[in-house]
């Protein structure tokens, strides 16, 4: 007689559910443990990846439960997102109906797996009882000035017709979901001001025992703290001040060009004033159609265009050209860089391509560099040269002493910069938690009173393929 596993499993699964075997109730004095795996997206059916993930959590729960701990093991569904909208368009079915049908089907599959969940605690992020608290949290951010709305360049997928996070742009500028090339668009978006906490986020990485060092290094690089100086260069014709940030103030005497991001505000003025405005505008459009990854890729083509405008070095009084360059990004630093080709490899390649002078201001110890014959930038520490009364200083002394001098003279200020950017949160089209505000023509953005939450998603919505409803 064979083992009839199907009937045996169903019997015990019914018993577990009827008796609440895995329900976690308050038991004072008993050691507690909370086991939570990442909630699945209700895509329609479980696959082997789900089985692997939830089996691990189930084994841990059962092991600790047998050791006498009071284990809370909940499950839920991360139910908002683009796939539901795509399915709604494909099958002419409301996104909510498609999602809830999948949730019920996947719930049955999880039960058939025999996972040790407390099913009373199942949550669905598309349930108004759940997302009212998402909205409540948003209102707290709004009250504290940590949620705000502004116009910003975003990653736009022309196939999904939606905004993508930087992490969703993969393989040299393609949508992670459909593979379409991603372009840049300026749209008004909601952000959370996580940059206010950049230093705290960085400091607290030291308080994470057990975290792999490689993960902490990745996080530090993502936060990207850098110390340096902010200084402005004056455009000769208009008197416009162009702000830059540098960590290598010891190279200030070696600036031979200024490069602006295509999205820099001053570029619009250049286009309006320059006889070559149409040509510059065409170059800008070409650049902004590329993703940030394409524009900054190591080994990628560095492209630029002369604007006919020039800037003045506040230290030397020298004039040098202003260019628009594809490898400068508006959302990092100030959107403008002081080009020092002798000591930055990207600037070096750019300068050689466009015939811009290379002026060494740091020599390797015991050597003298010649800008005409250099084959690559010298980016290491060394001894200053061609730097006025700072000649002969090692890099370690030159940077702080030059910044001190610049601060005293009034043409620079010390600054700490972070690579991390504020979190863009309004990426969904329709199928997401509604932002709980009213847009009033007279009063502007008005928060919905907390007692009126949740702000419900409308049901009678026909989703179109152009991202509108």
Secondary structure, 3 states (H helix, E strand, C coil): CCCCHHHHHHHHHHHHHHHCCCCCCCCCCCCEEECCCCCECCCCCCCHHHHHHHHHHHHHHHHHHHCCCEEECCCEECCCCHHHHHHHHHHCCCHHHHHHHHHHHHHHHHHHHCCCCCHHHCEECCCHHHHHHHHHHHHHHHHCCCEEEEEEEEEEECCCCEEECHHHEECCCEECCCCCEEEEEEEEEEEECHHHHHHHHHHHHHHCCCCCHHHHHHHHHHHCEEEEEEEEEEECCCCCEEEEEECCHHHHHHCCEEEECCCCHHHHHHHHHCCCHHHHHHHHHHHHCCCHHHHHCCCCCCCEEEEEEEEECCCCCCEEEEEEECCCCCCCCCCEEEECCCCCHHHHHHHHHHCCCCCCCEECCCCCCCCCCCCCCCCCCCEECCCHHHCCCEHHHHHHHHHHHHHHHCCEEEEEEECCCCEECCCCCCCCCCCCEEEECCCEEEECCHHHCCCCCCCCCCCCCCCCC
